[in-house]
Amino acid sequence: MVKVAMIGVGAISGIYLKNITTVFKEVELVGVCDLIPERAEKGVQTVKEYIEAGAKAPVPKIYKDMYEAFNDPEVEVVLNLTRPYEHYGVTKAALEHGKHVFSEKPLAADMEEGDELVALAEEKGLLMGGAPDTFMGAGIQTVRKLVDDGYIGDIVAANCAMICHGHETWHPDPEFYYKRAGGPMMDMGPYYVTALVQLIGEAKGVIGMTKKTFPERIITSEPHYGEKIDVDIDTHLTGSIAFANGAVAQICTTFDVHYAPGAQCRFELYGTRGTICVPDPNTFGGPVLVYRPEDQVNGQAIDPGLIAHNAPQYYTGYKEVPLLFDYNENSRALGLSDMCKALRTGRDFRANYQQQHHVLEILTSFEKSSREGRYIPLKTHYTRTAPMQNNPMHGILDE
Ligand SMILES: NC(=O)c1ccc[n+]([C@@H]2O[C@H](COP(=O)([O-])OP(=O)(O)OC[C@H]3O[C@@H](n4cnc5c(N)ncnc54)[C@H](O)[C@@H]3O)[C@@H](O)[C@H]2O)c1
C-alpha cells in the first residue's frame, strides 16, 4: 500500500476521493489539505461515508498546510490537485521535501517551470507524473491497439477539436480558467495532445494561430454569480502538430464558441488503410468506430461530396469495435495508482513526466507560434509509454 497526501480538495477531488478509497487497492489516502479548511473537512467526510458503506480505508488526517503533509514521514506520494498556476509551487516544494509527486494537468504553467521540475525530480531521483490518465482507459487503449496492430495502416493525419463557451456557467471558482496556465489549450488540450502522442508518437514541431474573443467573462455559476473575470490569456487556439513519423494533426480548443452540450466534435485519426473515430479523450470509455475502404464496397459509386448531408446517423458507415481493455468508467487516479505500482516494483509507469513535459511543450507552442509568426521546433523528445495490460483484478495494476 502506497500512502498518499492530497493537496487541494476542490472540484476535481471528489472523483479522486471516490476512486482512491473504493477502486484502487494499492493506494491509501492518509491525509488531505486545502487552503480553505472546510474543503478538507468535507473531503474527510466524503471518505467516512465510503468507509461506512463498506470501503476498507483509513480516515484521512487534515494537515494545517501543505508543509505539514510534506513533513509527515508516513507520506510517500503527494497528489497535487491545486489550480494550474499553483502546480509548480506545490510540486517543487513536495520534491524538495523528498516526496514523489502526481499532479493534475498541466505539469506547470510554462516550459521554464516544467524544465525546472523535471531537473529537480531527476536530481532527487523521485518519481513524478501526472494527469491526464484518461489515455490509460479502455477507449484510447483500444484505439492504440488497433493502430499498433496496423488496422488502419500508417497514420496520415488527425483532426480534433474541443469546443465550448468556457466553464463560468458551472464551475464554482472559474477564474483560474482565464488566468496564466488556464485557457482551453492548457485545460482541455492535455487530453487531446496526450492521446495524439500516445497514438502517433513523438511530435517535432507546432504551428498555431490563437486569439482572445472576449476580454471579460461574467460568472453565472454560484457562489460568484454576476462577478466579472478579466481574461488574461488567449481563449481560441488552433494549429497543427507535425509528428516525427510524418503524420500531421490539426487541433482547435476554444472557450469562445457556442456548441450544443453532448455534441462534442469528432476526434478522427486517418490512416493509409482506414479511419478511426477516437472517443472523447476526456473520458475513459468508447465508442471506438472504424471505417475502412472495404466498408464502401456496397456504397454508392459517386463523388462523396455530392451525397446529400442528411444522413440519419452521425456515424453512418462506421463499425463499432468492442473495447478491449478495463477502465471504461471515470477512473481518475488510475495514473496515480500505476505510478504507485512502479514505486513498489521498479517498473516504468505510464503517465510519467517525460510525457507531461513533451505535452506541455506542445500546448505552450501554439500561442508562441502565433505571437512570433513562425513554426516552433520542439526540443523535448518522447517515447510512448507501455500500453495497458489487462489484469484480472480491477483496481490492481500489472506488475
Ligand atoms: N474541475 C474539473 O472538472 C477538473 C477536471 C479535470 C482536471 N481538473 C484539474 O484539477 C485541478 C484542480 O481543479 P479544480 O477544478 O478542482 O480547482 P478548484 O479551484 O476547485 O480546487 C483547487 C483547490 O486547491 C486548493 N489549493 C490551492 N493551493 C493550495 C495549497 N498550497 N495548499 C492546499 N490547498 C491548496 C484551493 O484552495 C482549492 O480548493 C486543475 O489542475 C484542473 O485542471 C479539474
PDBQT file of the ligand as one rigid body, heavy atoms in Angstrom, charges set to zero:
ROOT
HETATM    1  N1  LIG A 401     -12.894  20.700 -12.191  1.00  0.00    +0.000 N 
HETATM    2  C1  LIG A 401     -12.768  19.766 -13.111  1.00  0.00    +0.000 C 
HETATM    3  O1  LIG A 401     -13.742  19.291 -13.707  1.00  0.00    +0.000 OA
HETATM    4  C2  LIG A 401     -11.405  19.237 -13.464  1.00  0.00    +0.000 A 
HETATM    5  C3  LIG A 401     -11.344  18.119 -14.292  1.00  0.00    +0.000 A 
HETATM    6  C4  LIG A 401     -10.125  17.558 -14.570  1.00  0.00    +0.000 A 
HETATM    7  C5  LIG A 401      -8.982  18.132 -14.075  1.00  0.00    +0.000 A 
HETATM    8  N2  LIG A 401      -9.028  19.248 -13.299  1.00  0.00    +0.000 N 
HETATM    9  C6  LIG A 401      -7.780  19.830 -12.825  1.00  0.00    +0.000 C 
HETATM   10  O2  LIG A 401      -7.723  19.694 -11.405  1.00  0.00    +0.000 OA
HETATM   11  C7  LIG A 401      -7.014  20.791 -10.837  1.00  0.00    +0.000 C 
HETATM   12  C8  LIG A 401      -7.875  21.440  -9.801  1.00  0.00    +0.000 C 
HETATM   13  O3  LIG A 401      -9.055  21.895 -10.424  1.00  0.00    +0.000 OA
HETATM   14  P1  LIG A 401     -10.375  22.139  -9.578  1.00  0.00    +0.000 P 
HETATM   15  O4  LIG A 401     -11.434  22.355 -10.571  1.00  0.00    +0.000 OA
HETATM   16  O5  LIG A 401     -10.524  21.075  -8.544  1.00  0.00    +0.000 OA
HETATM   17  O6  LIG A 401      -9.962  23.539  -8.893  1.00  0.00    +0.000 OA
HETATM   18  P2  LIG A 401     -10.565  24.171  -7.551  1.00  0.00    +0.000 P 
HETATM   19  O7  LIG A 401     -10.239  25.612  -7.563  1.00  0.00    +0.000 OA
HETATM   20  O8  LIG A 401     -11.983  23.749  -7.379  1.00  0.00    +0.000 OA
HETATM   21  O9  LIG A 401      -9.708  23.445  -6.397  1.00  0.00    +0.000 OA
HETATM   22  C9  LIG A 401      -8.344  23.702  -6.163  1.00  0.00    +0.000 C 
HETATM   23  C10 LIG A 401      -8.146  23.683  -4.659  1.00  0.00    +0.000 C 
HETATM   24  O10 LIG A 401      -6.756  23.738  -4.357  1.00  0.00    +0.000 OA
HETATM   25  C11 LIG A 401      -6.626  24.457  -3.135  1.00  0.00    +0.000 C 
HETATM   26  N3  LIG A 401      -5.231  24.877  -3.004  1.00  0.00    +0.000 N 
HETATM   27  C12 LIG A 401      -4.512  25.662  -3.817  1.00  0.00    +0.000 A 
HETATM   28  N4  LIG A 401      -3.250  25.821  -3.367  1.00  0.00    +0.000 NA
HETATM   29  C13 LIG A 401      -3.160  25.078  -2.227  1.00  0.00    +0.000 A 
HETATM   30  C14 LIG A 401      -2.110  24.828  -1.289  1.00  0.00    +0.000 A 
HETATM   31  N5  LIG A 401      -0.886  25.359  -1.448  1.00  0.00    +0.000 N 
HETATM   32  N6  LIG A 401      -2.363  24.044  -0.235  1.00  0.00    +0.000 NA
HETATM   33  C15 LIG A 401      -3.603  23.498  -0.059  1.00  0.00    +0.000 A 
HETATM   34  N7  LIG A 401      -4.636  23.703  -0.928  1.00  0.00    +0.000 NA
HETATM   35  C16 LIG A 401      -4.415  24.485  -1.985  1.00  0.00    +0.000 A 
HETATM   36  C17 LIG A 401      -7.621  25.594  -3.287  1.00  0.00    +0.000 C 
HETATM   37  O11 LIG A 401      -7.954  26.188  -2.057  1.00  0.00    +0.000 OA
HETATM   38  C18 LIG A 401      -8.801  24.876  -3.956  1.00  0.00    +0.000 C 
HETATM   39  O12 LIG A 401      -9.734  24.403  -3.008  1.00  0.00    +0.000 OA
HETATM   40  C19 LIG A 401      -6.631  21.697 -12.011  1.00  0.00    +0.000 C 
HETATM   41  O13 LIG A 401      -5.329  21.417 -12.407  1.00  0.00    +0.000 OA
HETATM   42  C20 LIG A 401      -7.593  21.295 -13.113  1.00  0.00    +0.000 C 
HETATM   43  O14 LIG A 401      -7.014  21.485 -14.386  1.00  0.00    +0.000 OA
HETATM   44  C21 LIG A 401     -10.227  19.789 -12.962  1.00  0.00    +0.000 A 
ENDROOT
TORSDOF 0
